[in-house]
Amino acid sequence: MRIVVLCSNVYSETGCAMAVRMAELGYVPAGALALPTLDRGTVVRKLGQWGARDVIRYASAKLIPHRGDGRAQVSNPYLQPLLIHGEGVFRSLREVAVFYGFPVAVCNDQNAPDSIARLKEWSPDLIIFTGGNILRKQLLEVPRLGVLNVHLGLLPEVRGMSSPEWSLLNHVPVGVTIHYIDAGIDTGPVLQRCEFPDAARCELLSDLRNRLIAFGVEHVAEVVAGLDRGTISASPQSDLDEDHQFFVMHEWLQARAAARLTKRRSVAVAESVNG
């Protein structure tokens, strides 16, 4: 099974962790394609998700070498088992590529003709999307099997942006969905839906999101292995005519979602004490 990884930039922890996990399973990527580090769309998205202070802290950890414990350089602590190696830490996709021996290319647009040509050179059976552009038909048709995505919500109930928060607000179980990308917004055939069992352990939305990302990486590994063995297949989504697509959440709604997460944790703690 030939795997290619698409990343939002070479410093993406999710992209690095995904490449490492695939290599651990024996699927060393045939290549990885990333957007530039200062891609405008990525920067704007991260500013909206994290805020300026956390973006600056993340950039400093990736771009400026630090001595001491490499764990301090990992933004998502739940990806540490994949990013820590020896006494160091994988800070970029290029470092992962040197260690495991696969090529990395940087492009301004993953859908551009030169990007498509590069992907075709790598002849992937499967592309794993960890961030970047909205993918177009020409790219989606390159891999033999399709392009996988990890959606941080259960499909089709919660499509679109801010999925963990909208799940909390709409009383939908928190989880991830591994699905093929198609021309719609999170409408592609589903390979695996997984409810996340540890949401009640999270105090903050950022902690919940970090845990879901790591949870998703592990389940992508299961799906890839199943596809390779022929033991897993995709199923089309139902209820796509229903209005289940959500968008970036306003701050006051995000605060309500955070309050619901805190309430879940309080209930879980009380139940464990009383039980």
N, C-alpha and C positions, 0 to 999 in steps of 0.2 A: 504494500500500500504506500503510494507516494503522497506525502503530505506537504502542503505549502501553507505558511502562516502569513496572514495580513495583519499589520499593526498600525496604530495611529502615529507612532514614531519609534525610533530605535531605543528610546528609554522607557517604553511602556513596560511596567512590571507584569501586567497581565500577558502581554505578548511574549516576554522573556520566560515567564513561568510556563506558558502553554508549550513553547518550543522545548523547554527542558523536560516537561512531562511526556511529550511525544517521544523524545529521544530515549527517556528512561524505559518506555514501553517497547523500544526497538524500532520506532518510526522516526528516525532522524530526519528532520525536514529536508526536502529536496531544495528548498529555498525559502526566504522570507522577504516580503515586500512591505516597506514602511514609508509613511509620509515624512516630510522634513520635520525636524524637531520644533521649529517655530511655525508650523502650519497654522494659518489664521483660524481655520475652523476648529482645530483641536484646542488651541489656546482659549478661544471664546467659550467653548464647551466646558473646559476645565475651570475657567473663572466662574462660570455660572454654577457649576456643581460644588466647587471647593471654596471659592473666594480667593482674593489676591494673596493673602498671607500664606495660605496652605500651598498655593501654586508656587510661590517663591521658595518656600521651604522644600518642596518636592524637587524643584529645579536645582537648588543648591546641593541636595543630596546626590543627585545624578551627575552633575557637571563638575563639582569640586571634589577631588579625592579627600577622603577622611581616613584618619588612622583610628585604630581601636576596633571595637566590636562592630562587625559589618551589619549586625541587626539594626543598628541605629540609622543605617542608610536605606532601610526598607520601609516604604510608606505603608504598605499593606502587610501587617504582621502575620497574617494567615497564609501568605505566600512565601514566608521565610524558608520553610523546608525545601522549597524548590530553588530559591534564589541564593541561599547560602551554600558555598562549596569550599571545602578546605577551611582556610583561615580568611577567605575573602568573600565577596558577594558579587554576583552578576549585576553590574550596573547598567548594561546595555545589551541589546540584541547582538551587537557585533562581538561582544565578549562570549556570549553563549555560542555564537556561530564558530568562533575560533576554537572553542573547547570541544565542540561536537563535530566540527568539520562540515559546514554547509554555507552556501552563499547568501549574502544579504544585499538587497538593492533598495535604494531610496528613490522615490518618484514624487512628482508634484500632484499627480492624480492617478489613483489606482485603476481608473477606467480608461486612461489615455492609451492610444495605439501602441506606444513603446512599452507601456506596462503590460498590456495584453500579450505583446510579443514575447516579453520576458517570461511571463507565466506559462505560455505555450512551450517555451524552451525547457521549462522544468517538468512538463507533462504530468501535472498532478492528477491523482485519482480523486483527491479531496482537498479542498481549501478550507482552512479554519479562520474565520474572521474574528479578530480581537479588537478592531477599531479602525476607523478611517472614513473614507468617502461612502456615500450612498452608492451601492453597487448597481451597475447597469447590466443589461441583457448580455452584452458581448463578454463581460467578465464571468457572469454566472454560467455561461455555456462552456467555459474553458475546462473545468474539472470533469472527469468521467462521472463521478457520483453526485457532485454538487458542492455548495458552499455552506459550511456549518456555522451557526451562530449560537451563542449562549445568551438567552434573554432572561433578565433578572426578574421574572414574573411568570405566572402560570398562564399559558395560552390555551384557548383564545380569550380567557376572561380579562386579562390585562395586557393590552398591546401599547406600544409607543414608549414615551419617556417616563422617567421617575417611577418606574414600575414598583419598587418596594414600598414607596410612600402611598401610591394609589391602591396597592393591595391592602395596606393597613386601613385606609379610609373607607374602602368598599367591602371590608370584611371578607376578603379573598385570602385563602392561605398563602403565606409567603413561600416562594420557591423559585426554581429556575426551569426553563424549558430549552432543550437542545433541539434545534429545528433547522431545516434547510431554508436558506434565503431565496425568496422569489421576488417578483416585481412589486409586491405590495409591502405594507408596513407590518412586519411580524405576522405575515399570513401564510408562510410556507409550511410544508408538511412537517409534522412533529415526529421526532425519533424518541424522545424521552421527556417526561414531566416528573419533576422531583420536588415534593414539599420539603422545606427546610425545617429540620426538627429543633433547631437551637435559637429560634427568633426570640424566645422569652428570656434568653441569656444576655441579650443586647440592650445596653442602656441608651446608645446613641444611634441615629440613623446611619452615620458614617461607619460605625462598627458593623451594623447589619449589612450594609452594602459590601464592605470588605470581606465579610464572612461568605456572602453569597457569591462573590467573584471566585474565591478559592473553592467553594463548593461546586461551582460550575466547571472549573478546570478539571476537577476530579471526575465529574460525570461526563465531560467530553471524552476523557480517556476511556471510560467504559463504553461509550458509544462507538468510538473509533475501533476499539478492539472487537466489538460486536459486529460492526460493518465488515471488518476484515474476515471474520469467521463466517459471516453470512447468517448470524443469529438474530439480527435486529433489522427492522424495516420501518419505513416512515408511514404515517397515517395522515391523510388530509385533515385540516382543521374543520370543525363544525361551527355553526353560528357565526360565520364571517359577515353575515348581513346585519348582525347586531352591532350596536355602537359601543365597542369595547376599546376604542383607541383613545389614549390619554396623552397629554402634552406636558411641557415643563410646568412644574407646580409653583404657584404663588407662595411667598414666604409664610403667609398666615395659615395656608393649608398645610404647608410643610411642618409648621409648629403643631398643628393638630395631629398630624401623623406621628410626630415625635412623642406627643403626649400619650397617644394610644400605645406606642411601643413601650413607654415607661410604665403604663398601667399593666400591660401584659407581664412585664418583668416583676412588678409588685405582686400580682396575683400568683405568679409562679413561685416566688420566694415564700409567700404566705402559705401556699399549699404544701411546699416542701417542709416548712417548719411544723405545720399542723399534722402533716402525714407522718 
